[in-house]
Amino acid sequence: MSPLIHPDRLLPADPSVRAVARRLYETVAGLPIISPHGHTDPRWYAGNAHFPDPAQLFVVPDHYVFRMLYSQGIPLEKLGVPRRDGGETQTDGRKIWRLFAAHYHLFRGTPTRMWLDHAFATLFGLDQRLGPDNADAVYDLIADRLATDAFRPRALFERFNIETIATTESPLDDLAAHGEIRSSGWGGRVITAYRPDPVVDPEFENFHANLHRFGELTGEDTFSWSGYLEAHRKRRAFFKTFGATSTDHGHPTAATLDLPPAQAQGLFHRVTGNSPPSAQDAEAFRALMLTQMAGMSLEDGLVMQIHPGAVRNHNGQVFERYGRDKGADIPSATEYVRALKPLLDRYGNAPGLSIILFTLDETTYARELAPLAGHYPALRLGPAWWFHDSPEGMKRFRAMTTETAGFYNTVGFNDDTRAFPSIPARHDVARRIDCGFLAELVCEHRLDEDEAVEVAHDLAYGLARKAYRL
Protein backbone atom coordinates (compact mmCIF):
# COMPACT_ATOMS: atom_id res chain seq x y z
CA MET A 1 0.00 0.00 0.00
CA SER A 2 1.30 3.39 -0.96
CA PRO A 3 2.36 5.49 2.03
CA LEU A 4 0.24 8.23 0.51
CA ILE A 5 -2.88 6.39 1.69
CA HIS A 6 -2.67 4.34 4.88
CA PRO A 7 -4.99 1.29 4.97
CA ASP A 8 -6.51 2.47 8.26
CA ARG A 9 -6.94 6.09 7.22
CA LEU A 10 -9.94 7.78 8.82
CA LEU A 11 -10.87 4.74 10.91
CA PRO A 12 -11.20 5.25 14.70
CA ALA A 13 -7.99 5.46 16.69
CA ASP A 14 -9.24 3.19 19.48
CA PRO A 15 -8.01 -0.32 18.52
CA SER A 16 -11.16 -2.15 19.61
CA VAL A 17 -13.45 0.21 17.72
CA ARG A 18 -11.11 0.26 14.73
CA ALA A 19 -11.32 -3.53 14.47
CA VAL A 20 -15.12 -3.35 14.14
CA ALA A 21 -14.85 -0.46 11.65
CA ARG A 22 -12.43 -2.51 9.55
CA ARG A 23 -14.87 -5.40 9.38
CA LEU A 24 -17.71 -3.10 8.39
CA TYR A 25 -15.62 -1.30 5.81
CA GLU A 26 -14.60 -4.57 4.17
CA THR A 27 -18.28 -5.27 3.45
CA VAL A 28 -18.82 -1.97 1.57
CA ALA A 29 -15.43 -1.04 0.11
CA GLY A 30 -16.13 -2.72 -3.22
CA LEU A 31 -19.76 -1.70 -3.69
CA PRO A 32 -20.65 0.11 -6.91
CA ILE A 33 -20.73 3.90 -6.81
CA ILE A 34 -24.02 5.72 -7.10
CA SER A 35 -23.26 9.35 -7.98
CA PRO A 36 -26.76 10.87 -8.22
CA HIS A 37 -25.78 14.54 -8.15
CA GLY A 38 -22.68 16.16 -9.58
CA HIS A 39 -21.19 18.44 -12.17
CA THR A 40 -18.89 16.34 -14.31
CA ASP A 41 -19.03 17.22 -18.00
CA PRO A 42 -21.17 14.80 -20.06
CA ARG A 43 -19.01 15.61 -23.07
CA TRP A 44 -16.23 13.61 -21.43
CA TYR A 45 -18.29 10.43 -21.69
CA ALA A 46 -19.78 11.33 -25.07
CA GLY A 47 -16.53 11.99 -26.91
CA ASN A 48 -14.40 9.67 -24.76
CA ALA A 49 -11.34 11.72 -25.73
CA HIS A 50 -8.10 11.55 -23.80
CA PHE A 51 -7.79 14.12 -21.01
CA PRO A 52 -5.34 16.71 -22.40
CA ASP A 53 -2.80 16.76 -19.57
CA PRO A 54 -2.52 16.41 -15.77
CA ALA A 55 -3.29 20.08 -15.16
CA GLN A 56 -6.52 19.88 -17.15
CA LEU A 57 -7.53 16.81 -15.17
CA PHE A 58 -6.63 17.91 -11.65
CA VAL A 59 -6.28 21.70 -11.48
CA VAL A 60 -8.12 23.74 -14.09
CA PRO A 61 -11.67 22.36 -13.59
CA ASP A 62 -11.57 21.93 -9.82
CA HIS A 63 -12.55 24.97 -7.75
CA TYR A 64 -11.56 23.12 -4.57
CA VAL A 65 -8.00 23.23 -5.88
CA PHE A 66 -7.70 26.64 -7.42
CA ARG A 67 -9.64 28.53 -4.72
CA MET A 68 -6.99 27.51 -2.17
CA LEU A 69 -4.20 28.64 -4.45
CA TYR A 70 -6.00 31.89 -5.23
CA SER A 71 -6.42 32.53 -1.49
CA GLN A 72 -2.61 32.60 -1.29
CA GLY A 73 -2.30 35.22 -3.99
CA ILE A 74 -1.81 33.07 -7.10
CA PRO A 75 -3.70 34.61 -10.05
CA LEU A 76 -6.25 32.33 -11.67
CA GLU A 77 -4.73 33.10 -15.09
CA LYS A 78 -1.56 31.33 -14.01
CA LEU A 79 -3.66 28.27 -13.14
CA GLY A 80 -5.22 28.12 -16.60
CA VAL A 81 -8.71 29.19 -15.51
CA PRO A 82 -10.45 30.59 -18.62
CA ARG A 83 -11.49 34.24 -18.69
CA ARG A 84 -14.95 35.34 -19.75
CA ASP A 85 -13.50 37.83 -22.23
CA GLY A 86 -11.27 35.23 -23.83
CA GLY A 87 -8.19 37.01 -22.53
CA GLU A 88 -4.82 35.36 -22.15
CA THR A 89 -4.36 32.65 -19.52
CA GLN A 90 -1.70 30.02 -19.02
CA THR A 91 -2.17 27.10 -21.41
CA ASP A 92 1.06 25.23 -20.74
CA GLY A 93 -0.04 22.31 -18.58
CA ARG A 94 3.47 21.69 -17.26
CA LYS A 95 3.82 25.27 -16.00
CA ILE A 96 0.44 25.06 -14.29
CA TRP A 97 1.43 21.75 -12.73
CA ARG A 98 4.75 23.08 -11.44
CA LEU A 99 2.95 25.96 -9.77
CA PHE A 100 0.43 23.55 -8.24
CA ALA A 101 3.17 21.21 -7.00
CA ALA A 102 5.18 24.07 -5.50
CA HIS A 103 2.18 24.96 -3.37
CA TYR A 104 0.90 21.46 -2.61
CA HIS A 105 1.67 22.03 1.07
CA LEU A 106 -1.25 24.46 1.22
CA PHE A 107 -3.63 21.49 1.14
CA ARG A 108 -2.31 19.87 4.32
CA GLY A 109 -5.19 18.73 6.52
CA THR A 110 -7.86 19.38 3.89
CA PRO A 111 -10.17 16.85 2.23
CA THR A 112 -8.81 18.03 -1.12
CA ARG A 113 -5.40 16.64 -0.12
CA MET A 114 -6.96 13.27 0.72
CA TRP A 115 -8.81 13.11 -2.58
CA LEU A 116 -5.72 14.04 -4.58
CA ASP A 117 -3.44 11.59 -2.78
CA HIS A 118 -6.02 8.84 -3.24
CA ALA A 119 -6.12 9.47 -6.99
CA PHE A 120 -2.33 9.75 -7.27
CA ALA A 121 -1.83 6.45 -5.44
CA THR A 122 -4.67 4.31 -6.79
CA LEU A 123 -4.72 5.55 -10.37
CA PHE A 124 -1.07 6.33 -11.02
CA GLY A 125 0.82 4.31 -8.43
CA LEU A 126 2.58 7.24 -6.79
CA ASP A 127 4.33 6.39 -3.54
CA GLN A 128 5.61 9.82 -2.54
CA ARG A 129 4.03 13.20 -1.92
CA LEU A 130 3.81 15.68 -4.74
CA GLY A 131 6.17 18.63 -4.38
CA PRO A 132 8.43 20.92 -6.37
CA ASP A 133 11.24 18.36 -6.51
CA ASN A 134 9.19 15.68 -8.25
CA ALA A 135 6.71 17.87 -10.15
CA ASP A 136 8.08 17.12 -13.61
CA ALA A 137 8.49 13.40 -12.97
CA VAL A 138 4.92 13.11 -11.67
CA TYR A 139 3.63 15.19 -14.56
CA ASP A 140 5.35 12.93 -17.09
CA LEU A 141 4.09 9.76 -15.41
CA ILE A 142 0.48 10.99 -15.34
CA ALA A 143 0.67 12.40 -18.87
CA ASP A 144 1.95 9.08 -20.19
CA ARG A 145 -0.91 7.20 -18.54
CA LEU A 146 -3.50 9.69 -19.78
CA ALA A 147 -2.35 9.00 -23.34
CA THR A 148 -3.41 5.35 -23.05
CA ASP A 149 -6.89 3.97 -23.70
CA ALA A 150 -7.10 2.72 -20.11
CA PHE A 151 -7.36 6.33 -18.94
CA ARG A 152 -10.05 7.55 -21.28
CA PRO A 153 -13.21 8.75 -19.48
CA ARG A 154 -15.29 5.65 -20.19
CA ALA A 155 -12.51 3.29 -19.09
CA LEU A 156 -12.09 5.25 -15.85
CA PHE A 157 -15.87 5.25 -15.35
CA GLU A 158 -15.79 1.46 -15.46
CA ARG A 159 -12.62 1.23 -13.38
CA PHE A 160 -14.23 3.40 -10.71
CA ASN A 161 -17.14 0.92 -10.61
CA ILE A 162 -19.68 3.67 -11.20
CA GLU A 163 -23.15 2.23 -11.60
CA THR A 164 -24.90 5.54 -12.28
CA ILE A 165 -23.70 9.13 -12.52
CA ALA A 166 -25.93 12.19 -12.89
CA THR A 167 -24.71 15.40 -14.46
CA THR A 168 -26.58 18.67 -13.96
CA GLU A 169 -27.88 20.76 -16.85
CA SER A 170 -29.83 23.96 -17.39
CA PRO A 171 -33.26 23.85 -19.08
CA LEU A 172 -31.55 25.72 -21.92
CA ASP A 173 -29.14 22.84 -22.59
CA ASP A 174 -29.94 20.75 -25.65
CA LEU A 175 -28.52 17.63 -23.93
CA ALA A 176 -26.64 16.82 -27.14
CA ALA A 177 -23.84 15.14 -25.19
CA HIS A 178 -26.35 12.85 -23.52
CA GLY A 179 -27.74 12.04 -26.95
CA GLU A 180 -24.28 11.11 -28.15
CA ILE A 181 -23.76 8.83 -25.15
CA ARG A 182 -27.05 7.08 -25.83
CA SER A 183 -26.41 6.60 -29.56
CA SER A 184 -22.87 5.34 -28.99
CA GLY A 185 -24.02 2.01 -27.61
CA TRP A 186 -21.76 2.32 -24.56
CA GLY A 187 -23.28 0.73 -21.47
CA GLY A 188 -22.28 3.33 -18.87
CA ARG A 189 -25.29 4.94 -17.22
CA VAL A 190 -24.91 8.73 -17.42
CA ILE A 191 -28.14 10.63 -16.74
CA THR A 192 -29.02 14.29 -16.46
CA ALA A 193 -30.72 16.38 -13.75
CA TYR A 194 -32.95 19.42 -14.25
CA ARG A 195 -31.42 22.63 -12.80
CA PRO A 196 -33.83 25.47 -13.65
CA ASP A 197 -32.04 28.34 -11.86
CA PRO A 198 -31.28 30.35 -15.06
CA VAL A 199 -35.02 30.66 -15.81
CA VAL A 200 -36.29 30.71 -12.21
CA ASP A 201 -34.04 33.26 -10.54
CA PRO A 202 -34.83 36.83 -11.71
CA GLU A 203 -31.36 37.87 -10.50
CA PHE A 204 -29.57 35.27 -12.64
CA GLU A 205 -27.48 36.90 -15.34
CA ASN A 206 -29.32 37.34 -18.67
CA PHE A 207 -32.62 36.25 -17.11
CA HIS A 208 -34.78 37.84 -19.82
CA ALA A 209 -32.68 36.41 -22.64
CA ASN A 210 -32.88 33.04 -20.92
CA LEU A 211 -36.68 33.24 -20.89
CA HIS A 212 -36.71 34.03 -24.62
CA ARG A 213 -34.54 30.98 -25.30
CA PHE A 214 -36.75 28.92 -22.98
CA GLY A 215 -39.72 29.85 -25.15
CA GLU A 216 -37.91 29.01 -28.37
CA LEU A 217 -37.04 25.55 -27.08
CA THR A 218 -40.56 24.74 -25.92
CA GLY A 219 -42.80 26.64 -28.31
CA GLU A 220 -44.46 28.33 -25.35
CA ASP A 221 -45.04 31.97 -24.50
CA THR A 222 -42.64 32.12 -21.56
CA PHE A 223 -43.66 35.67 -20.75
CA SER A 224 -47.15 34.48 -19.81
CA TRP A 225 -47.60 32.67 -16.50
CA SER A 226 -49.40 29.67 -17.98
CA GLY A 227 -46.94 29.38 -20.88
CA TYR A 228 -43.98 29.68 -18.54
CA LEU A 229 -45.23 26.84 -16.33
CA GLU A 230 -46.00 24.68 -19.36
CA ALA A 231 -42.48 25.29 -20.67
CA HIS A 232 -41.10 23.84 -17.43
CA ARG A 233 -43.32 20.78 -17.78
CA LYS A 234 -42.12 20.22 -21.33
CA ARG A 235 -38.44 20.57 -20.47
CA ARG A 236 -38.78 18.32 -17.43
CA ALA A 237 -40.36 15.69 -19.66
CA PHE A 238 -37.52 16.14 -22.17
CA PHE A 239 -34.93 15.69 -19.43
CA LYS A 240 -36.69 12.51 -18.29
CA THR A 241 -36.13 11.03 -21.75
CA PHE A 242 -32.41 11.32 -21.01
CA GLY A 243 -32.69 9.52 -17.71
CA ALA A 244 -33.37 12.40 -15.31
CA THR A 245 -34.81 11.29 -11.99
CA SER A 246 -34.25 14.55 -10.11
CA THR A 247 -34.37 18.32 -10.19
CA ASP A 248 -31.95 20.63 -8.40
CA HIS A 249 -32.52 24.12 -7.03
CA GLY A 250 -29.63 26.30 -5.89
CA HIS A 251 -31.47 29.19 -4.27
CA PRO A 252 -29.96 31.74 -1.89
CA THR A 253 -32.42 30.73 0.83
CA ALA A 254 -34.88 27.92 1.53
CA ALA A 255 -37.86 30.31 1.32
CA THR A 256 -41.06 28.92 -0.20
CA LEU A 257 -44.32 30.65 -1.02
CA ASP A 258 -47.79 29.48 -2.03
CA LEU A 259 -49.94 32.12 -3.73
CA PRO A 260 -53.40 32.12 -5.32
CA PRO A 261 -53.21 32.05 -9.13
CA ALA A 262 -53.97 35.75 -9.61
CA GLN A 263 -51.27 36.83 -7.14
CA ALA A 264 -48.78 34.38 -8.64
CA GLN A 265 -49.44 35.77 -12.09
CA GLY A 266 -49.01 39.33 -10.84
CA LEU A 267 -45.67 38.48 -9.26
CA PHE A 268 -44.56 36.75 -12.46
CA HIS A 269 -45.36 39.81 -14.55
CA ARG A 270 -43.43 42.06 -12.15
CA VAL A 271 -40.24 39.98 -12.33
CA THR A 272 -40.44 39.54 -16.11
CA GLY A 273 -41.29 43.15 -16.91
CA ASN A 274 -39.01 45.73 -18.47
CA SER A 275 -37.83 47.13 -15.14
CA PRO A 276 -35.41 45.16 -12.94
CA PRO A 277 -37.37 43.44 -10.16
CA SER A 278 -36.94 44.47 -6.56
CA ALA A 279 -34.90 42.16 -4.34
CA GLN A 280 -38.12 41.41 -2.46
CA ASP A 281 -39.95 40.34 -5.62
CA ALA A 282 -36.99 38.28 -6.82
CA GLU A 283 -36.88 36.37 -3.53
CA ALA A 284 -40.66 35.93 -3.54
CA PHE A 285 -40.58 34.53 -7.07
CA ARG A 286 -37.84 32.03 -6.25
CA ALA A 287 -39.87 30.99 -3.20
CA LEU A 288 -43.02 30.62 -5.28
CA MET A 289 -41.21 28.49 -7.84
CA LEU A 290 -39.94 26.02 -5.23
CA THR A 291 -43.57 25.32 -4.35
CA GLN A 292 -44.53 25.14 -8.02
CA MET A 293 -41.68 22.71 -8.68
CA ALA A 294 -42.82 20.51 -5.80
CA GLY A 295 -46.22 20.34 -7.45
CA MET A 296 -44.65 19.38 -10.76
CA SER A 297 -42.63 16.69 -9.00
CA LEU A 298 -45.87 15.18 -7.80
CA GLU A 299 -47.02 15.12 -11.42
CA ASP A 300 -43.91 13.65 -13.06
CA GLY A 301 -42.15 11.80 -10.22
CA LEU A 302 -38.85 13.72 -10.31
CA VAL A 303 -37.10 13.88 -6.95
CA MET A 304 -36.56 17.47 -5.82
CA GLN A 305 -33.22 18.63 -4.39
CA ILE A 306 -32.94 21.97 -2.61
CA HIS A 307 -29.39 23.31 -2.23
CA PRO A 308 -29.81 26.67 -0.45
CA GLY A 309 -27.58 28.92 1.59
CA ALA A 310 -24.70 29.87 -0.68
CA VAL A 311 -23.96 33.51 -1.40
CA ARG A 312 -22.98 32.97 -5.01
CA ASN A 313 -20.13 34.84 -6.67
CA HIS A 314 -19.22 36.72 -3.48
CA ASN A 315 -16.06 38.04 -5.12
CA GLY A 316 -17.48 40.39 -7.73
CA GLN A 317 -14.17 40.94 -9.49
CA VAL A 318 -13.61 37.20 -9.94
CA PHE A 319 -17.16 36.81 -11.25
CA GLU A 320 -16.73 39.61 -13.77
CA ARG A 321 -13.42 38.23 -14.98
CA TYR A 322 -14.00 34.46 -14.87
CA GLY A 323 -17.72 33.82 -14.41
CA ARG A 324 -19.62 31.50 -12.11
CA ASP A 325 -18.32 28.60 -10.03
CA LYS A 326 -14.83 29.89 -9.48
CA GLY A 327 -14.52 29.16 -5.77
CA ALA A 328 -16.09 32.40 -4.54
CA ASP A 329 -19.41 31.00 -3.27
CA ILE A 330 -19.62 31.46 0.52
CA PRO A 331 -21.98 29.74 3.00
CA SER A 332 -24.53 31.83 4.86
CA ALA A 333 -26.97 31.27 7.73
CA THR A 334 -30.09 29.49 6.49
CA GLU A 335 -33.50 29.06 8.12
CA TYR A 336 -35.73 26.10 7.22
CA VAL A 337 -38.63 25.66 9.66
CA ARG A 338 -40.58 28.76 8.67
CA ALA A 339 -39.07 29.01 5.22
CA LEU A 340 -40.37 25.60 4.11
CA LYS A 341 -43.76 25.81 5.81
CA PRO A 342 -45.75 27.15 2.82
CA LEU A 343 -44.49 24.29 0.64
CA LEU A 344 -44.98 21.71 3.39
CA ASP A 345 -48.46 22.96 4.23
CA ARG A 346 -49.43 22.17 0.66
CA TYR A 347 -47.33 19.14 -0.20
CA GLY A 348 -45.45 17.88 2.87
CA ASN A 349 -47.83 14.99 3.50
CA ALA A 350 -48.36 14.07 -0.14
CA PRO A 351 -47.65 10.40 -0.96
CA GLY A 352 -45.05 10.03 -3.67
CA LEU A 353 -43.29 13.35 -3.22
CA SER A 354 -39.59 13.25 -2.33
CA ILE A 355 -37.65 16.40 -1.40
CA ILE A 356 -33.98 16.16 -0.42
CA LEU A 357 -32.72 19.03 1.73
CA PHE A 358 -29.10 20.16 1.87
CA THR A 359 -27.46 22.82 4.00
CA LEU A 360 -24.25 24.75 4.39
CA ASP A 361 -25.38 25.90 7.83
CA GLU A 362 -24.51 23.12 10.27
CA THR A 363 -26.28 24.88 13.14
CA THR A 364 -29.55 23.73 11.57
CA TYR A 365 -28.82 19.99 11.67
CA ALA A 366 -30.23 19.15 15.11
CA ARG A 367 -32.47 22.17 15.56
CA GLU A 368 -34.32 22.20 12.21
CA LEU A 369 -33.40 19.69 9.53
CA ALA A 370 -33.39 16.45 11.51
CA PRO A 371 -36.75 17.21 13.20
CA LEU A 372 -38.31 18.19 9.86
CA ALA A 373 -37.06 15.07 8.06
CA GLY A 374 -37.95 12.98 11.11
CA HIS A 375 -41.59 13.98 10.68
CA TYR A 376 -42.62 14.93 7.13
CA PRO A 377 -42.95 11.95 4.76
CA ALA A 378 -41.85 14.10 1.82
CA LEU A 379 -38.49 15.13 3.30
CA ARG A 380 -35.08 13.48 3.34
CA LEU A 381 -31.71 14.89 4.37
CA GLY A 382 -28.93 15.17 1.83
CA PRO A 383 -25.42 14.38 3.10
CA ALA A 384 -22.81 16.80 4.39
CA TRP A 385 -22.26 18.96 1.34
CA TRP A 386 -19.61 21.14 -0.30
CA PHE A 387 -17.58 22.82 2.45
CA HIS A 388 -18.65 20.04 4.83
CA ASP A 389 -17.86 17.14 2.48
CA SER A 390 -14.99 16.28 4.81
CA PRO A 391 -14.28 13.75 7.57
CA GLU A 392 -15.18 16.21 10.33
CA GLY A 393 -18.24 17.43 8.43
CA MET A 394 -19.52 13.90 7.93
CA LYS A 395 -19.02 13.06 11.58
CA ARG A 396 -20.88 16.18 12.67
CA PHE A 397 -23.73 15.36 10.29
CA ARG A 398 -24.18 11.84 11.66
CA ALA A 399 -23.80 12.92 15.29
CA MET A 400 -26.34 15.73 15.00
CA THR A 401 -29.02 14.13 12.81
CA THR A 402 -29.12 10.42 13.61
CA GLU A 403 -30.78 10.70 17.01
CA THR A 404 -33.80 12.49 15.50
CA ALA A 405 -33.97 11.53 11.83
CA GLY A 406 -32.30 8.14 12.03
CA PHE A 407 -30.37 6.75 9.09
CA TYR A 408 -33.33 6.07 6.84
CA ASN A 409 -34.47 9.66 6.51
CA THR A 410 -31.12 10.41 4.90
CA VAL A 411 -29.99 9.55 1.38
CA GLY A 412 -26.53 8.08 1.84
CA PHE A 413 -23.77 9.97 0.06
CA ASN A 414 -23.40 11.95 -3.15
CA ASP A 415 -20.14 13.51 -4.21
CA ASP A 416 -21.28 16.74 -5.93
CA THR A 417 -18.00 17.01 -7.83
CA ARG A 418 -16.60 18.50 -11.00
CA ALA A 419 -13.31 16.64 -10.58
CA PHE A 420 -13.71 13.20 -12.12
CA PRO A 421 -10.75 11.48 -10.35
CA SER A 422 -12.06 12.55 -6.94
CA ILE A 423 -15.27 10.51 -7.20
CA PRO A 424 -13.96 7.17 -5.86
CA ALA A 425 -11.86 9.03 -3.27
CA ARG A 426 -14.88 10.92 -1.95
CA HIS A 427 -17.02 7.80 -1.73
CA ASP A 428 -14.21 5.95 0.02
CA VAL A 429 -13.96 8.73 2.63
CA ALA A 430 -17.71 8.61 3.25
CA ARG A 431 -17.71 4.82 3.61
CA ARG A 432 -14.83 4.90 6.08
CA ILE A 433 -16.37 7.66 8.19
CA ASP A 434 -19.77 5.96 8.27
CA CYS A 435 -18.21 2.64 9.23
CA GLY A 436 -16.33 4.36 12.03
CA PHE A 437 -19.55 5.97 13.29
CA LEU A 438 -21.37 2.64 13.18
CA ALA A 439 -18.47 0.89 14.93
CA GLU A 440 -18.80 3.33 17.82
CA LEU A 441 -22.48 2.41 18.16
CA VAL A 442 -21.60 -1.29 18.11
CA CYS A 443 -18.90 -0.92 20.76
CA GLU A 444 -21.25 1.12 22.94
CA HIS A 445 -23.82 -1.70 22.59
CA ARG A 446 -26.31 0.61 20.92
CA LEU A 447 -26.37 -1.39 17.70
CA ASP A 448 -25.69 -5.03 16.92
CA GLU A 449 -22.94 -5.69 14.41
CA ASP A 450 -25.24 -7.49 11.98
CA GLU A 451 -27.45 -4.38 11.95
CA ALA A 452 -24.38 -2.20 11.42
CA VAL A 453 -23.46 -4.29 8.37
CA GLU A 454 -26.91 -3.62 6.89
CA VAL A 455 -26.78 0.10 7.66
CA ALA A 456 -23.27 0.43 6.20
CA HIS A 457 -24.50 -1.12 2.95
CA ASP A 458 -27.52 1.19 2.87
CA LEU A 459 -25.43 4.31 3.52
CA ALA A 460 -22.87 3.38 0.87
CA TYR A 461 -25.28 2.22 -1.82
CA GLY A 462 -28.90 1.40 -1.07
CA LEU A 463 -30.23 4.70 0.23
CA ALA A 464 -28.94 6.79 -2.67
CA ARG A 465 -30.27 4.29 -5.17
CA LYS A 466 -33.70 4.34 -3.54
CA ALA A 467 -33.90 8.08 -2.79
CA TYR A 468 -33.01 9.05 -6.35
CA ARG A 469 -35.28 6.38 -7.84
CA LEU A 470 -32.46 4.67 -9.70
Summary of the structure (lengths in Angstrom):
residues: 470
radius of gyration: 22.5
end to end distance: 34.2
largest distance: 67.6
contacts: 1579
relative contact order: 0.14
helix: 52%
strand: 7%
